[in-house]
Amino acid sequence: MNLLKTLGTISGLTLLSRVTGLLRDSLFASAFGVSAMTDAFNVAFRIPNLLRRLFAEGAFAQAFVPMLSEYKNTKTPEEAKSLVDQVASALLWATLITALLGIIGAPVLLWGMAHGLQDKREAFEASVFMTRLMFPYICCMSFVALAGGVLNTWREFRIPAFSPVLLNLSFIGCALWLAPHLQEPVYAMAIAVCIGGLLQVAIQLPALRRIGMLPRLSLSPLAPFRDPAVRRVLTRMGPAVFAVSATQLSIMINTAIASTLGEGSISALFYADRLMEFPTALLGVALGTILLPGLSAAIQKKQEQEFNGLLDWGLRLACLLTLPAAVGLATLAVPLIATLFHYGRFNAQAVAMAQAPLIAYAAGLIGFILVKILAPAFYAQQNIKTPVKIAIGVMILTQLMNALFVPFLGTAGLALSVGLGACGNAAFLYWFLRKNGQYQPRPGWWLFAGKLLIALCAMGALSWWAAQSLPWIAWGAKPWLRAGMLGVVVGACIVLYFGVLFALGFRVKDFKRVVN
């Protein structure tokens, strides 16, 4: 399998997901703007979304995929299928119980997460209602995560990469056709979350059936938890909650702080976060998805050189693609926010509110993505303790930085703390890999970094000039002109960046890598 080609396929599908996601956010911004009710929805969505990442993309995936890879490579197909059955049953019952408790305890959760909303009674009550409506979403997404882990282990990457598009389409459809018919239009977005979750489950089922891994669920809530393999997954998953989801937990804490910084602060942070997540998913999630099964297989087969080579390839590719994205987000913050969101009730003031946290997030983008590459290196070895220790330390460090930055920078201080925390997380993961002799950088890193710096300076100068010289806010009455000009500027930056690298000797073939 050509990893670069596979990365292109996954990134292409992820790009489709992110483009439809930005379209959904643009519609949301135009329809609802930055207000107490948008704060209510964003707070309500963050609770099940965090649990989704804990049960699904985060701790569960990192604990389950290495074990599934072990079963696939060392045990019979029947034993691998039994593992999938038992884990799927345990996950279903665990998320059902969690959803029920969340529905009952929604007011308490929201008091802890965003107590600032209590001053706006209508918004707080709306947030409670939407939280209860969306909590079952974690059941759907946990199954989607399990299906994705199975399909990725069998090197079937397309369906898991495409499925988020369905959630975005659900948002777009409900925003256009359902919201106008509701007394409180923002409730349509909560309904969209539920519909999108069901659609994502439905698309996984035929793919699982094709490879013979469609789970057979147990009707007994306790039976799957008696299985030794399930207990192994849970043993690794518990600590991994802290290790993989440290950034998300920090963002949740930041939401609570943002709720005290004035109306619209949560939403401004949300829009900046959405733009930051675009390259994070396109690069970090895609690379992590590819690397984890390969790294796990290399560990099972005791191929140390293959493990080292895969990790080095991932780190170089991440630097090559992430650093220009970070420069672009920072220098083109206003053009990006204005082009995507500056419509309807999302006015120039809202653009300014979202600009500062986006620039701050850009400073930590490389950290967000490197964590998604370095953390799988530990989980492939079924090493939980080291990432847990690092994650706990980073969470404490992030809150200390909040105390330092927020009084002076407001929402930008919250974003900066999370970004720098992610960079610290990545730095410690890297240091432990080097210290333990589990990773040795291939020769040529300093020359590689020097060439990147030259290309970044050239691209950054162009993007900064374009952001300062063109009337992005004034073009609000000419959205197609503004969108077209942003496309020209971004295209020119890409051509300049890779043109400089090509002139300095970079070639696509240098980043090709094939695995069995």
VENJO-V520680 format. One record per residue. RES is the residue in three letters. NEAR is the number of other ideal C-beta (glycine too) atoms within 10 Angstrom. Layout:
res/near
RES/NEAR
RES/NEAR
//
This chain:
res/near
MET/12
ASN/12
LEU/20
LEU/16
LYS/12
THR/18
LEU/24
GLY/12
THR/15
ILE/22
SER/20
GLY/15
LEU/20
THR/23
LEU/15
LEU/15
SER/22
ARG/22
VAL/13
THR/18
GLY/21
LEU/18
LEU/16
ARG/23
ASP/19
SER/21
LEU/20
PHE/26
ALA/26
SER/15
ALA/20
PHE/20
GLY/18
VAL/24
SER/17
ALA/18
MET/20
THR/26
ASP/29
ALA/29
PHE/27
ASN/24
VAL/30
ALA/30
PHE/19
ARG/21
ILE/25
PRO/27
ASN/19
LEU/19
LEU/22
ARG/23
ARG/23
LEU/22
PHE/26
ALA/22
GLU/23
GLY/26
ALA/25
PHE/28
ALA/25
GLN/27
ALA/27
PHE/27
VAL/25
PRO/28
MET/20
LEU/25
SER/24
GLU/18
TYR/20
LYS/19
ASN/14
THR/11
LYS/12
THR/9
PRO/12
GLU/8
GLU/12
ALA/22
LYS/17
SER/16
LEU/25
VAL/24
ASP/19
GLN/24
VAL/27
ALA/24
SER/22
ALA/25
LEU/26
LEU/19
TRP/20
ALA/20
THR/25
LEU/15
ILE/12
THR/19
ALA/21
LEU/12
LEU/12
GLY/21
ILE/14
ILE/12
GLY/15
ALA/21
PRO/15
VAL/11
LEU/19
LEU/24
TRP/15
GLY/12
MET/21
ALA/27
HIS/13
GLY/22
LEU/26
GLN/15
ASP/12
LYS/18
ARG/9
GLU/12
ALA/24
PHE/23
GLU/15
ALA/23
SER/30
VAL/20
PHE/16
MET/28
THR/26
ARG/18
LEU/18
MET/27
PHE/26
PRO/21
TYR/26
ILE/27
CYS/24
CYS/25
MET/28
SER/27
PHE/24
VAL/26
ALA/25
LEU/27
ALA/26
GLY/25
GLY/28
VAL/28
LEU/21
ASN/23
THR/25
TRP/18
ARG/13
GLU/17
PHE/21
ARG/14
ILE/21
PRO/23
ALA/24
PHE/17
SER/23
PRO/22
VAL/21
LEU/21
LEU/24
ASN/21
LEU/17
SER/23
PHE/24
ILE/18
GLY/15
CYS/24
ALA/23
LEU/12
TRP/10
LEU/17
ALA/20
PRO/10
HIS/8
LEU/12
GLN/5
GLU/14
PRO/16
VAL/22
TYR/19
ALA/21
MET/26
ALA/24
ILE/18
ALA/24
VAL/25
CYS/17
ILE/19
GLY/25
GLY/25
LEU/14
LEU/17
GLN/26
VAL/18
ALA/13
ILE/16
GLN/21
LEU/14
PRO/10
ALA/20
LEU/21
ARG/10
ARG/13
ILE/14
GLY/11
MET/23
LEU/18
PRO/21
ARG/11
LEU/15
SER/18
LEU/7
SER/11
PRO/14
LEU/9
ALA/14
PRO/22
PHE/16
ARG/11
ASP/18
PRO/7
ALA/19
VAL/22
ARG/14
ARG/17
VAL/23
LEU/17
THR/12
ARG/21
MET/24
GLY/13
PRO/18
ALA/26
VAL/21
PHE/21
ALA/29
VAL/28
SER/23
ALA/26
THR/25
GLN/20
LEU/19
SER/24
ILE/22
MET/18
ILE/18
ASN/24
THR/24
ALA/18
ILE/22
ALA/28
SER/24
THR/13
LEU/17
GLY/13
GLU/16
GLY/20
SER/22
ILE/28
SER/29
ALA/30
LEU/31
PHE/25
TYR/27
ALA/28
ASP/21
ARG/20
LEU/24
MET/24
GLU/17
PHE/19
PRO/21
THR/23
ALA/20
LEU/21
LEU/24
GLY/24
VAL/20
ALA/27
LEU/26
GLY/23
THR/24
ILE/28
LEU/23
LEU/25
PRO/23
GLY/26
LEU/26
SER/25
ALA/22
ALA/23
ILE/23
GLN/16
LYS/13
LYS/8
GLN/14
GLU/13
GLN/9
GLU/17
PHE/22
ASN/19
GLY/16
LEU/24
LEU/26
ASP/16
TRP/23
GLY/27
LEU/22
ARG/19
LEU/19
ALA/21
CYS/17
LEU/19
LEU/20
THR/23
LEU/21
PRO/23
ALA/19
ALA/23
VAL/22
GLY/24
LEU/22
ALA/19
THR/24
LEU/24
ALA/23
VAL/21
PRO/24
LEU/24
ILE/25
ALA/26
THR/23
LEU/22
PHE/25
HIS/24
TYR/17
GLY/13
ARG/13
PHE/28
ASN/16
ALA/14
GLN/11
ALA/22
VAL/25
ALA/13
MET/24
ALA/32
GLN/19
ALA/20
PRO/31
LEU/25
ILE/19
ALA/26
TYR/28
ALA/25
ALA/17
GLY/24
LEU/26
ILE/20
GLY/24
PHE/25
ILE/31
LEU/24
VAL/31
LYS/27
ILE/27
LEU/26
ALA/25
PRO/29
ALA/26
PHE/26
TYR/26
ALA/26
GLN/18
GLN/15
ASN/18
ILE/21
LYS/10
THR/18
PRO/27
VAL/19
LYS/15
ILE/25
ALA/27
ILE/14
GLY/15
VAL/29
MET/19
ILE/11
LEU/16
THR/26
GLN/16
LEU/12
MET/20
ASN/20
ALA/11
LEU/13
PHE/18
VAL/20
PRO/9
PHE/8
LEU/16
GLY/20
THR/25
ALA/22
GLY/23
LEU/29
ALA/29
LEU/25
SER/27
VAL/30
GLY/26
LEU/19
GLY/28
ALA/27
CYS/19
GLY/19
ASN/29
ALA/25
ALA/16
PHE/19
LEU/24
TYR/19
TRP/11
PHE/19
LEU/19
ARG/12
LYS/10
ASN/12
GLY/9
GLN/18
TYR/18
GLN/13
PRO/15
ARG/13
PRO/8
GLY/10
TRP/13
TRP/9
LEU/11
PHE/18
ALA/12
GLY/10
LYS/17
LEU/20
LEU/11
ILE/13
ALA/23
LEU/17
CYS/12
ALA/16
MET/25
GLY/20
ALA/14
LEU/17
SER/24
TRP/14
TRP/12
ALA/20
ALA/18
GLN/10
SER/8
LEU/16
PRO/11
TRP/24
ILE/16
ALA/11
TRP/20
GLY/17
ALA/7
LYS/12
PRO/14
TRP/8
LEU/10
ARG/22
ALA/13
GLY/13
MET/18
LEU/20
GLY/11
VAL/11
VAL/21
VAL/17
GLY/10
ALA/14
CYS/22
ILE/13
VAL/12
LEU/18
TYR/24
PHE/16
GLY/13
VAL/18
LEU/20
PHE/12
ALA/11
LEU/14
GLY/9
PHE/16
ARG/9
VAL/9
LYS/6
ASP/11
PHE/15
LYS/12
ARG/19
VAL/9
VAL/17
ASN/7
//
